[in-house]
């Protein structure tokens, strides 16, 4: 496989970052700063693909309301329920995951799987605008004084609002799609490398905890996603409409979750998100194959 093909492959780059992080221990210092810069670049490049002008009409507003309810209602509720079974440090990681908006990758994955991309675009934008309010509310409500409200707000402004603004400027550069994809995947791989390396001892320590978290991630991703697919299919919802709903029911921005965990707490809080990223990679591989043979 050529280097360009490796860089363009989301799953290979994620797994490569994970493996190298486990083997090397990540960056020797400045993990927090490197993680935040990597995520800011990732978010900016990803959001530059979101062109709100392409999505208009009342049906897009209704779709975004349902997507928001699915992501911040159904999925957030399930994540919090799973997190209750873990100790404090891991619980904080589950809370941050629950408070995060949907992953930006919902948009390109919707296109790959044959879903309605313009609706996914609009719904993603609404999700991120809502996240500026919902993330601090959920985090402060469930974690309380253990997190600095000032640090949380500053982090959200740097990692969500600033990329949203800068992405409008990046959009004008008309970066080649292939180059944009490679830079996004590389930024994400660096982030995973940093977070995984910082948590190597946690991964290699208590195998039971790692397996328990992995089981919880499988439930919140495969369980919630396929549950949504089955229900919508029985209701007669066409595939093009089901795809984005299924993705909103199973994807959270785990890069943002892991970065905030390191920025606001300590690396171990990022363990649920790091394991969750691996599960989400397996989930998207499964979904692509599933929708190829599903009407």
N, C-alpha and C positions, 0 to 999 in steps of 0.2 A: 504493500500500500504506500502511495506517495505521500510526502509530508503535507501537501495541500489537502489531500483527502482526509488525513488524520485531523488537521486543524478545522476542517469543515464538519467533522463528525462530533455532534454534541455528546453522545454517549461515550465515545472513545476518550475525548478530552476530559470528561468528568472522572472517568475511571482511572485515567492516567494521573490526574492531580491527586486523587485519593491514594493510589498505590505509592507514588513518589513521596507523598506526605508521611505515610506510614513507615516507609523505609528510611527516610532521611531525618524525620523529626521537624520538618518545616523550616521556617526561617529562624535563625538564632536569636534575633531581636526584632523589635518594632512590628510584631505580628498585628497589633491593633491598627497601626497606621497603614500598613500594606493592605490589610483586609478592607479597610474603608476606601482607600484609593481604588483598589481593584473593583469593588462593588460600585463605586461612583461612575467609573468608566463603563462598566457593564450596563448599569442602569441607563446611562446617557445614550449609549449606542443602541440599546434595545428600544428605548422610548422614541428614538429618532425614526423608527419604523411605524410608529403610531400616528397616522394622519387622520385627525378627527373630522376633517372636512369630507372624508369619504363616507362617513356614517351619518345619515340624516333620517328623520322620520319618527313618527310616534312609536312604531314597532321597535325601534332601537332603544327608545327610552324604557319601554315596558320590558324588553329583554335585559337591559342593564339593571333594572330594579330586581328582577328575578335572579340574575346572576349574583348580585350583591347579597341577596337573602340566602342564596345557596352557599356562597363562600364565607360570609361573615355570620351566617346563622347555623346552617347544617354542619359545615366542615369545622368551623370554630368550636361549636358545641361538642362535637365528637372528640376533637383534639384535647379540649379541657377535661373531658370525662376520662380519657386515657391518662392524661397527666396526673390525675389525682392518685394514681397507684404508685407514684414515684416520690423519692425523697426531695428535699427542698431545692437543691441545685438543679436537678433534672426537671422538677416542676416548673421552675422559672424558665427553663428552656422550652417547655411545652407551652407555657403562657405566651412567650414571645412568638412562637410559631402560630398560635391561635390568633394573635393580634395582627399578624402580618397580612398584607393584601395578597391577591392571587399572583402567581408568577407571570412575568412579562411573556414568558414562552408560551402561554396560552394562545397568543395570537398566531405565531408561526405554526404551532402544532395543529391549530384549528384548520389552517390552510392545507397542511400536509395530509390531514385525515379526512378532508372533504367536507368540512363544516362551513358555516356562514362567517366569513372572516370579518366583514364590516361590523357585524354585531359584536363579535369578540373584541374588535378594536375599541368600539364605543364603551362597551361594558368594562374593559380593562381600565380605560381612562377614568370612568366613574369610580371604579374600585380604588384607584390610587388617590383620587381627591378625597374620598371618604376615609381612607387610611390615615390621612393627616390628622383627623379627629379621633377615629376609632382606636388607632394604635396606642396613643398615650392614655386614653380613657381606660381601655381594657388592661393595659400593663400596670398603670398606677392603682387601679381598683383591686387587682388580684395579687400584686406584689407589694404595693404600698411604699412605705418609707425606705425599703431596701434598695430602691432605685432612685437616683437623682432625677427629679422631674426636669430640671434645667438641662442636664446632660442628654436626657431622652429627647427633648424637643429639639435641641441643637443637632443631634444625630439624625433625626427625621428630616430636618430642613436640609442637611448636607447630603443625605442619601436618597431622598425622594423629591423634595421641592426643587433643589438646585439642578439635579439631572433633568427634571421635567422642563426647566427653563432653558438649560444649555442644549438639550436635545433639539429644540426648535431651530437653533443656529446650526447644529450639526446636520440637520435635515437638508439645509441649503447647500451643503458641500456635495451632495449627491454621491456619496461613497458607494462604490460597487458592492452589489449584494453579497458576492462571495467574500470580499475583503471584510465587509461588516460582520458577516457570520464568523469568520476566522478570529477577528479581534474580540468578539463577544465570547466565543468559546475559550480563547486564551485567557481572557480576564477572569472568567469563571473558574478555569483550571487553577490559576494562581491563587484565587480565593480559597478553593477547596484544599489546595496544597498547604496553605497557611493554617487553616482551621484544623485540618486533619493532623498535621504535624504537631500543633500545639496540644492536641488531645491524644497523642499516641499512647501515653501511659494509661489513659482511661480505657482506650480500646483494647489494649493488651492486658489489662488488669482483671476486672470482674467480668468473666464471660457471660454469667447469668444476666447481669444488667444490660450488657450489649444485646443479647438475644431478646430480652424483654422489650427493650426500646425498639429493636428491629421489628418485633411482632406488632407493637403498637403502630409503627409507621406503615406496615403492610395493611393493617386494619383501616387506618385513616386514609390510605391512598387507594389500594385495590378494593377494599370493602365498600367505602363510601362511593368511589367512582363507579364500580360495577353495579352497586345497588341503585344508583341514579340512572344508569343505562337501562337496567331491567325495568324499572318503574316507567320511565319515559317511553320505552319501546312498547310496553303493554298499553300505554295510553294512546298509542298511535302517532307519537311525535316522529316526524321524518328524521333521517340520519343527519342531514345538514344542520338541523336545529338541535339535535341531541348532543352532537360533538362538543360545542362550546360549553354547554351546561355540565357535561360529564367532567370536562377539564376544570371548570370552576369549582366542582364538587370534590376535586382530588388534589389540586395544586395550590401550594402557598409559596411565597417568595422566601425560600429557605436560605438563599444567599444573604438576604437582608436580615433574616432571623439570626444566622450564625454570626454575622458581623456585629449586630447589636449586642449579642450575648458577650462577645469579647470586649466590645467597647464599654459596656455598662457594668459587666460583672467579671467573670473569669472564664477561661477557655472551656472548662468542664460543662458550663451551661450551654455551650454550643453543640454538645454531643447529640441530642435528639435531632437537631437540624442536619448535622453532618450525615448521620445514618439515614435520615429521611431523604437526602439528596440521592443516595445510592438506590433507595427503593423507588424514587420517582424516575430515575433513569431506566430501571427495569420496567416500570409501569408504561412509559411512553413507547418502549420497544414492543411491549405486549399490545398496546392500543393500536399502533400503526398496523400490525399484522391482523388484529381483530377487525378493524374497520375496512380492511381490504376485501374481506369476505362477508361483510355485513351490509345489508341494505338499509 
